[in-house]
Amino acid sequence: MLHRSYWPVHRIVVAEHERAFVYRDGAFLRVLGPGHHWLFEPVTKVEVRWASQLAPRLDFPDLEALAQDPAVAAQIHTYRIKDTDRGLLFKEGNFAGFLGPGFHGILKTPVPIKVEIVDITEVEVTHPQKQVLVQAEGSARHMTVIDVAEGYRSALLLDSVRDRLLPPGRWVFWTGFKEVKFVSVDIREQALEIQGQELMTEDKVSIRMNLSARFVVADPVLALSSQTNYRDALYRELQLALRDEVGGRTLDALLSRKEDLGLAIVARVARPAEAMGVKLLGAGLKDIILPGEMRTLLNQVIEAEKRALANQIARREETAATRSLMNTAKLLESNPVLMRLKELEVAERVAEKIGSLSVYGGLDGLMDTLRGFTSLAGAKPKEPQG
């Protein structure tokens, strides 16, 4: 805190936990301890800078020169922090702030004050109270925090040069010595969709296809370093393989053996994908979209095939029925008892449809009568004579 006064007589009251640094016309005059103080300066400007043991760090622009005064040196601790170091201020064992490069003064207090100097050339923060430092005010000016989620890996870049691969967890690095960056890679199974590919088959049919592929990043370092974007590179390889494989197959082959196309694409792309740091798990066709005229023609072909198959089945059933009748006739001809049972079965069905039936001459007479009816029913009517 700064206080300016132009009165000739100045009364300065310093609390027990405070110190007052008095300046006259911009030049340091003295440091005042606790108590009531009177200054008589009739023609000069008096300036008072305050320091408190509650916030013991001094932020004076002339601190380094001020520390040369023996009276001031008796009131403060001084520290010089190099560019490759950082100071960690602890008050009563609790972290109280960061000290960056430069000259620092800490007001002496009744409680223990400690400044720990750490080397930041190792870049990674390994301090036992790392989590406390990360949560402290002002930590973002001195530290970079990298949180790597489960299922990911992060490539650490120091001054744009790849350093190492970070597994899941929280990683903290010092800033100010090297530029710290990172690139995260998802190592879980991923899907890549090849949509709307306009292709021509071996028999010159234009079709549109959608392909779906599954892959994982097997080597994150290689995936990040061997190309600008590994997903784009894998997309191009799949696209070219799909074009070549479809161009070497007829439409009928594609429609009847779609799974073969996926296997062929995996076999073709597996080696280039491995060189990218990617493992291709599988690929398959999602859709084959035909032009309108070709779709109508194909539907007609399918309809004709199904109709021919239905006719074939019907003829096969008719043949089987005829063969069964022939076998039955042979059995009846060679077995009189079976013939008589068949006649009785016919008589039973006829009797079910007749309200009243009189039988003369026994069973043989009835059967002769039925045979006569059958003959009459089968005979053609005679034409009348003119």
KOLVONU-196738 format. One line per field, with one value per residue (C-alpha): z negated, y negated, x; residue number from 1. Coordinates in nm, 3 decimals. Layout:
! KOLVONU-196738
pz = Z | ...
py = Y | ...
px = X | ...
seq = NUM | ...
***
This chain:
! KOLVONU-196738
pz = 0.000 | 0.089 | -0.103 | 0.011 | -0.197 | -0.152 | -0.507 | -0.698 | -0.996 | -0.936 | -1.187 | -1.094 | -1.295 | -1.227 | -1.351 | -1.514 | -1.198 | -0.965 | -0.851 | -0.692 | -0.428 | -0.416 | -0.106 | -0.080 | 0.265 | 0.415 | 0.215 | -0.059 | -0.405 | -0.669 | -0.770 | -1.062 | -1.299 | -1.509 | -1.698 | -1.651 | -1.450 | -1.373 | -1.077 | -1.023 | -0.652 | -0.572 | -0.206 | -0.075 | 0.049 | -0.180 | -0.049 | -0.266 | -0.133 | -0.355 | -0.407 | -0.613 | -0.772 | -0.668 | -0.303 | -0.347 | 0.015 | 0.105 | 0.444 | 0.455 | 0.787 | 0.612 | 0.388 | 0.491 | 0.413 | 0.098 | -0.032 | -0.043 | -0.339 | -0.663 | -0.837 | -0.556 | -0.531 | -0.897 | -0.824 | -0.512 | -0.356 | -0.002 | 0.279 | 0.634 | 0.869 | 1.191 | 1.527 | 1.501 | 1.144 | 0.969 | 0.605 | 0.396 | 0.094 | -0.211 | -0.520 | -0.828 | -0.599 | -0.364 | -0.008 | 0.026 | 0.380 | 0.672 | 0.716 | 1.078 | 1.212 | 1.051 | 0.710 | 0.431 | 0.075 | -0.196 | -0.516 | -0.825 | -1.037 | -1.373 | -1.188 | -0.980 | -0.622 | -0.368 | -0.001 | 0.191 | 0.513 | 0.784 | 1.116 | 1.412 | 1.677 | 1.616 | 1.732 | 1.556 | 1.209 | 0.960 | 0.637 | 0.365 | 0.330 | 0.705 | 0.672 | 0.422 | 0.658 | 0.949 | 0.750 | 0.623 | 0.754 | 1.040 | 1.124 | 1.489 | 1.538 | 1.425 | 1.511 | 1.792 | 1.687 | 1.924 | 1.833 | 2.036 | 2.021 | 2.012 | 2.365 | 2.489 | 2.520 | 2.548 | 2.734 | 2.541 | 2.757 | 2.610 | 2.835 | 3.112 | 3.082 | 2.977 | 2.635 | 2.518 | 2.497 | 2.188 | 2.054 | 1.880 | 1.577 | 1.480 | 1.593 | 1.485 | 1.656 | 1.588 | 1.842 | 1.919 | 2.007 | 2.301 | 2.493 | 2.380 | 2.616 | 2.651 | 2.903 | 2.782 | 2.969 | 2.916 | 2.894 | 2.865 | 3.155 | 3.408 | 3.715 | 4.050 | 4.302 | 4.678 | 4.807 | 5.152 | 5.374 | 5.744 | 5.896 | 6.211 | 6.203 | 6.441 | 6.652 | 6.685 | 6.437 | 6.246 | 5.877 | 5.557 | 5.249 | 4.877 | 4.692 | 4.316 | 4.161 | 3.803 | 3.680 | 3.376 | 3.341 | 3.261 | 3.253 | 3.150 | 3.206 | 3.560 | 3.631 | 3.539 | 3.705 | 4.034 | 4.183 | 4.124 | 4.032 | 3.995 | 4.040 | 4.373 | 4.486 | 4.397 | 4.571 | 4.896 | 4.881 | 4.826 | 5.102 | 5.358 | 5.253 | 5.285 | 5.634 | 5.752 | 5.601 | 5.738 | 6.083 | 6.093 | 6.008 | 6.190 | 6.040 | 5.983 | 5.795 | 5.575 | 5.490 | 5.423 | 5.227 | 5.052 | 4.762 | 5.005 | 5.097 | 4.733 | 4.678 | 4.995 | 4.890 | 4.545 | 4.702 | 4.943 | 4.690 | 4.384 | 4.474 | 4.564 | 4.248 | 4.037 | 4.181 | 4.055 | 3.701 | 3.751 | 3.732 | 3.960 | 3.783 | 4.055 | 4.340 | 4.498 | 4.742 | 4.587 | 4.904 | 5.280 | 5.454 | 5.818 | 6.074 | 6.124 | 6.459 | 6.339 | 6.019 | 6.222 | 6.455 | 6.164 | 5.999 | 6.323 | 6.341 | 5.982 | 6.045 | 6.352 | 6.159 | 5.876 | 6.122 | 6.299 | 5.965 | 5.865 | 6.196 | 6.149 | 5.801 | 5.929 | 6.208 | 5.962 | 5.735 | 6.030 | 6.134 | 5.781 | 5.760 | 6.092 | 5.985 | 5.662 | 5.854 | 6.080 | 5.783 | 5.620 | 5.938 | 5.958 | 5.596 | 5.651 | 5.966 | 5.796 | 5.465 | 5.481 | 5.107 | 5.126 | 5.428 | 5.231 | 4.940 | 5.183 | 5.325 | 4.974 | 4.905 | 5.221 | 5.123 | 4.782 | 4.935 | 5.173 | 4.890 | 4.692 | 4.967 | 5.013 | 4.781 | 4.838 | 4.987 | 5.066 | 5.140 | 5.353 | 5.435 | 5.151 | 5.163 | 5.512 | 5.642 | 5.483 | 5.636 | 5.981 | 5.950 | 5.855 | 6.150 | 6.374 | 6.243 | 6.302 | 6.661 | 6.731 | 6.583 | 6.803 | 7.128 | 7.379 | 7.440 | 7.777 | 8.029 | 8.123 | 8.471 | 8.711
py = 0.000 | -0.349 | -0.672 | -1.025 | -1.342 | -1.708 | -1.830 | -1.960 | -1.733 | -1.366 | -1.122 | -0.756 | -0.475 | -0.129 | 0.180 | 0.472 | 0.684 | 0.395 | 0.212 | -0.135 | -0.224 | -0.605 | -0.792 | -1.164 | -1.317 | -0.966 | -0.864 | -0.602 | -0.760 | -0.492 | -0.188 | -0.225 | 0.056 | 0.085 | -0.229 | -0.600 | -0.806 | -1.180 | -1.325 | -1.695 | -1.762 | -2.116 | -2.148 | -1.792 | -1.524 | -1.222 | -0.879 | -0.572 | -0.216 | 0.045 | 0.410 | 0.664 | 0.990 | 1.125 | 1.096 | 1.089 | 1.072 | 0.723 | 0.581 | 0.266 | 0.159 | 0.059 | 0.365 | 0.476 | 0.133 | 0.107 | 0.434 | 0.280 | 0.066 | 0.246 | 0.143 | 0.291 | 0.604 | 0.671 | 0.674 | 0.895 | 1.220 | 1.183 | 1.440 | 1.426 | 1.670 | 1.772 | 1.805 | 2.184 | 2.190 | 2.119 | 2.032 | 2.193 | 1.984 | 2.175 | 2.008 | 2.226 | 2.529 | 2.422 | 2.314 | 1.935 | 1.847 | 1.875 | 1.671 | 1.621 | 1.523 | 1.209 | 1.057 | 1.111 | 0.985 | 1.151 | 0.964 | 1.147 | 1.280 | 1.456 | 1.772 | 1.991 | 1.873 | 2.100 | 2.051 | 2.371 | 2.329 | 2.586 | 2.650 | 2.636 | 2.768 | 3.117 | 2.966 | 3.222 | 3.121 | 3.395 | 3.199 | 3.405 | 3.129 | 3.112 | 3.122 | 2.834 | 2.627 | 2.690 | 2.563 | 2.252 | 1.903 | 1.804 | 2.161 | 2.119 | 1.868 | 2.123 | 2.464 | 2.656 | 2.931 | 3.222 | 3.452 | 3.776 | 3.960 | 4.337 | 4.479 | 4.205 | 4.141 | 3.796 | 3.722 | 3.466 | 3.202 | 2.991 | 2.699 | 2.873 | 3.192 | 3.515 | 3.618 | 3.916 | 4.072 | 3.999 | 4.272 | 4.186 | 3.960 | 3.600 | 3.463 | 3.127 | 2.944 | 2.620 | 2.341 | 2.078 | 2.307 | 2.500 | 2.465 | 2.745 | 2.882 | 3.212 | 3.403 | 3.661 | 3.985 | 4.207 | 4.569 | 4.720 | 4.893 | 4.635 | 4.642 | 4.479 | 4.434 | 4.417 | 4.263 | 4.214 | 4.363 | 4.351 | 4.664 | 4.882 | 5.260 | 5.490 | 5.528 | 5.146 | 5.089 | 4.759 | 4.800 | 4.598 | 4.770 | 4.702 | 4.880 | 4.902 | 4.986 | 5.050 | 4.972 | 4.895 | 4.683 | 4.945 | 4.709 | 4.353 | 4.211 | 4.350 | 4.242 | 3.882 | 3.863 | 4.052 | 3.834 | 3.511 | 3.689 | 4.066 | 4.077 | 3.894 | 4.119 | 4.435 | 4.296 | 4.251 | 4.604 | 4.754 | 4.541 | 4.653 | 5.018 | 5.007 | 4.858 | 5.125 | 5.418 | 5.311 | 5.250 | 5.613 | 5.767 | 5.797 | 5.670 | 6.025 | 6.113 | 5.805 | 5.876 | 6.247 | 6.229 | 5.892 | 6.028 | 6.123 | 5.758 | 5.656 | 5.931 | 5.832 | 5.466 | 5.556 | 5.775 | 5.496 | 5.209 | 5.392 | 5.338 | 4.963 | 4.910 | 5.077 | 4.835 | 4.552 | 4.695 | 4.816 | 5.169 | 5.234 | 5.466 | 5.514 | 5.361 | 5.430 | 5.292 | 5.106 | 5.020 | 5.087 | 4.828 | 4.895 | 4.639 | 4.629 | 4.815 | 5.081 | 5.130 | 5.184 | 5.429 | 5.621 | 5.644 | 5.789 | 6.046 | 6.149 | 6.173 | 6.394 | 6.619 | 6.660 | 6.732 | 6.997 | 7.153 | 7.161 | 7.331 | 7.585 | 7.669 | 7.703 | 7.942 | 8.146 | 8.177 | 8.280 | 8.546 | 8.679 | 8.692 | 8.880 | 9.127 | 9.185 | 9.258 | 9.504 | 9.689 | 9.702 | 9.842 | 10.117 | 10.214 | 10.227 | 10.435 | 10.696 | 10.711 | 10.785 | 10.735 | 10.389 | 10.321 | 10.420 | 10.191 | 9.903 | 9.972 | 9.968 | 9.636 | 9.492 | 9.632 | 9.470 | 9.129 | 9.166 | 9.274 | 8.962 | 8.747 | 8.952 | 8.905 | 9.254 | 9.560 | 9.901 | 10.192 | 10.491 | 10.788 | 10.741 | 10.561 | 10.687 | 10.544 | 10.210 | 10.199 | 10.292 | 10.010 | 9.762 | 9.874 | 9.819 | 9.465 | 9.401 | 9.525 | 9.312 | 9.006 | 9.056 | 9.124 | 8.847 | 8.757 | 8.873 | 8.611 | 8.610 | 8.755 | 8.526
px = 0.000 | 0.127 | 0.058 | 0.161 | 0.148 | 0.249 | 0.183 | 0.487 | 0.419 | 0.337 | 0.197 | 0.251 | 0.094 | 0.244 | 0.059 | 0.239 | 0.231 | 0.327 | 0.637 | 0.644 | 0.905 | 0.934 | 1.055 | 1.139 | 1.120 | 1.143 | 1.453 | 1.437 | 1.460 | 1.400 | 1.193 | 0.954 | 0.856 | 0.538 | 0.434 | 0.346 | 0.594 | 0.615 | 0.805 | 0.874 | 0.931 | 0.810 | 0.914 | 0.935 | 0.701 | 0.674 | 0.574 | 0.508 | 0.504 | 0.347 | 0.435 | 0.242 | 0.346 | 0.006 | 0.118 | 0.494 | 0.603 | 0.733 | 0.644 | 0.860 | 1.015 | 1.340 | 1.354 | 1.703 | 1.853 | 1.643 | 1.785 | 2.133 | 2.027 | 2.124 | 1.801 | 1.594 | 1.811 | 1.738 | 1.363 | 1.347 | 1.469 | 1.603 | 1.615 | 1.748 | 1.570 | 1.746 | 1.568 | 1.590 | 1.453 | 1.125 | 1.069 | 0.797 | 0.697 | 0.571 | 0.430 | 0.386 | 0.427 | 0.146 | 0.207 | 0.171 | 0.282 | 0.523 | 0.841 | 0.942 | 1.286 | 1.429 | 1.499 | 1.246 | 1.209 | 1.001 | 0.918 | 1.034 | 0.748 | 0.707 | 0.593 | 0.827 | 0.881 | 1.049 | 1.133 | 1.211 | 1.410 | 1.329 | 1.503 | 1.263 | 1.504 | 1.363 | 1.029 | 0.807 | 0.688 | 0.777 | 0.725 | 0.550 | 0.286 | 0.224 | -0.154 | -0.147 | 0.067 | -0.170 | -0.470 | -0.291 | -0.364 | -0.135 | -0.031 | -0.135 | 0.151 | 0.408 | 0.264 | 0.094 | -0.147 | -0.222 | -0.511 | -0.506 | -0.840 | -0.880 | -0.869 | -0.634 | -0.262 | -0.101 | 0.220 | 0.427 | 0.598 | 0.880 | 0.979 | 0.776 | 0.988 | 0.816 | 0.946 | 0.739 | 0.396 | 0.184 | -0.050 | -0.382 | -0.349 | -0.267 | 0.069 | 0.215 | 0.503 | 0.689 | 0.655 | 0.913 | 1.203 | 1.059 | 0.735 | 0.504 | 0.238 | 0.057 | -0.155 | -0.408 | -0.486 | -0.790 | -0.669 | -1.019 | -1.192 | -1.313 | -1.538 | -1.469 | -1.750 | -1.680 | -2.001 | -2.153 | -1.879 | -1.978 | -1.819 | -1.839 | -1.838 | -1.654 | -1.970 | -1.999 | -2.282 | -2.268 | -2.347 | -2.316 | -2.174 | -2.124 | -1.843 | -1.790 | -1.450 | -1.333 | -0.982 | -0.767 | -0.454 | -0.188 | 0.113 | 0.012 | 0.361 | 0.378 | 0.019 | 0.103 | 0.443 | 0.402 | 0.125 | -0.064 | -0.389 | -0.405 | -0.786 | -0.766 | -0.480 | -0.673 | -0.983 | -0.788 | -0.646 | -0.992 | -1.141 | -0.880 | -0.906 | -1.285 | -1.260 | -1.014 | -1.203 | -1.542 | -1.391 | -1.276 | -1.616 | -1.946 | -2.269 | -2.393 | -2.073 | -2.108 | -2.470 | -2.422 | -2.093 | -2.079 | -1.872 | -1.593 | -1.547 | -1.494 | -1.236 | -1.051 | -1.038 | -0.901 | -0.632 | -0.540 | -0.527 | -0.387 | -0.020 | -0.046 | -0.253 | 0.015 | 0.271 | 0.048 | 0.041 | -0.318 | -0.460 | -0.758 | -1.004 | -1.263 | -1.461 | -1.797 | -2.051 | -2.341 | -2.534 | -2.530 | -2.747 | -2.844 | -2.971 | -3.348 | -3.356 | -3.113 | -3.313 | -3.635 | -3.461 | -3.313 | -3.655 | -3.797 | -3.518 | -3.578 | -3.954 | -3.898 | -3.661 | -3.912 | -4.196 | -3.988 | -3.901 | -4.269 | -4.364 | -4.089 | -4.215 | -4.575 | -4.468 | -4.267 | -4.572 | -4.799 | -4.549 | -4.533 | -4.915 | -4.943 | -4.676 | -4.867 | -5.191 | -5.011 | -4.869 | -5.214 | -5.372 | -5.112 | -5.178 | -5.557 | -5.518 | -5.303 | -5.496 | -5.876 | -5.922 | -5.768 | -5.988 | -6.300 | -6.194 | -6.152 | -6.500 | -6.647 | -6.476 | -6.634 | -6.974 | -6.943 | -6.875 | -7.171 | -7.403 | -7.315 | -7.471 | -7.794 | -8.089 | -8.246 | -8.071 | -8.232 | -8.002 | -8.117 | -7.902 | -7.656 | -7.324 | -7.247 | -7.571 | -7.494 | -7.147 | -7.287 | -7.538 | -7.263 | -7.055 | -7.353 | -7.396 | -7.031 | -7.056 | -7.359 | -7.194 | -6.892 | -7.089 | -7.154 | -7.518 | -7.663 | -7.764 | -8.134 | -8.216 | -8.377
seq = 1 | 2 | 3 | 4 | 5 | 6 | 7 | 8 | 9 | 10 | 11 | 12 | 13 | 14 | 15 | 16 | 17 | 18 | 19 | 20 | 21 | 22 | 23 | 24 | 25 | 26 | 27 | 28 | 29 | 30 | 31 | 32 | 33 | 34 | 35 | 36 | 37 | 38 | 39 | 40 | 41 | 42 | 43 | 44 | 45 | 46 | 47 | 48 | 49 | 50 | 51 | 52 | 53 | 54 | 55 | 56 | 57 | 58 | 59 | 60 | 61 | 62 | 63 | 64 | 65 | 66 | 67 | 68 | 69 | 70 | 71 | 72 | 73 | 74 | 75 | 76 | 77 | 78 | 79 | 80 | 81 | 82 | 83 | 84 | 85 | 86 | 87 | 88 | 89 | 90 | 91 | 92 | 93 | 94 | 95 | 96 | 97 | 98 | 99 | 100 | 101 | 102 | 103 | 104 | 105 | 106 | 107 | 108 | 109 | 110 | 111 | 112 | 113 | 114 | 115 | 116 | 117 | 118 | 119 | 120 | 121 | 122 | 123 | 124 | 125 | 126 | 127 | 128 | 129 | 130 | 131 | 132 | 133 | 134 | 135 | 136 | 137 | 138 | 139 | 140 | 141 | 142 | 143 | 144 | 145 | 146 | 147 | 148 | 149 | 150 | 151 | 152 | 153 | 154 | 155 | 156 | 157 | 158 | 159 | 160 | 161 | 162 | 163 | 164 | 165 | 166 | 167 | 168 | 169 | 170 | 171 | 172 | 173 | 174 | 175 | 176 | 177 | 178 | 179 | 180 | 181 | 182 | 183 | 184 | 185 | 186 | 187 | 188 | 189 | 190 | 191 | 192 | 193 | 194 | 195 | 196 | 197 | 198 | 199 | 200 | 201 | 202 | 203 | 204 | 205 | 206 | 207 | 208 | 209 | 210 | 211 | 212 | 213 | 214 | 215 | 216 | 217 | 218 | 219 | 220 | 221 | 222 | 223 | 224 | 225 | 226 | 227 | 228 | 229 | 230 | 231 | 232 | 233 | 234 | 235 | 236 | 237 | 238 | 239 | 240 | 241 | 242 | 243 | 244 | 245 | 246 | 247 | 248 | 249 | 250 | 251 | 252 | 253 | 254 | 255 | 256 | 257 | 258 | 259 | 260 | 261 | 262 | 263 | 264 | 265 | 266 | 267 | 268 | 269 | 270 | 271 | 272 | 273 | 274 | 275 | 276 | 277 | 278 | 279 | 280 | 281 | 282 | 283 | 284 | 285 | 286 | 287 | 288 | 289 | 290 | 291 | 292 | 293 | 294 | 295 | 296 | 297 | 298 | 299 | 300 | 301 | 302 | 303 | 304 | 305 | 306 | 307 | 308 | 309 | 310 | 311 | 312 | 313 | 314 | 315 | 316 | 317 | 318 | 319 | 320 | 321 | 322 | 323 | 324 | 325 | 326 | 327 | 328 | 329 | 330 | 331 | 332 | 333 | 334 | 335 | 336 | 337 | 338 | 339 | 340 | 341 | 342 | 343 | 344 | 345 | 346 | 347 | 348 | 349 | 350 | 351 | 352 | 353 | 354 | 355 | 356 | 357 | 358 | 359 | 360 | 361 | 362 | 363 | 364 | 365 | 366 | 367 | 368 | 369 | 370 | 371 | 372 | 373 | 374 | 375 | 376 | 377 | 378 | 379 | 380 | 381 | 382 | 383 | 384 | 385 | 386
***
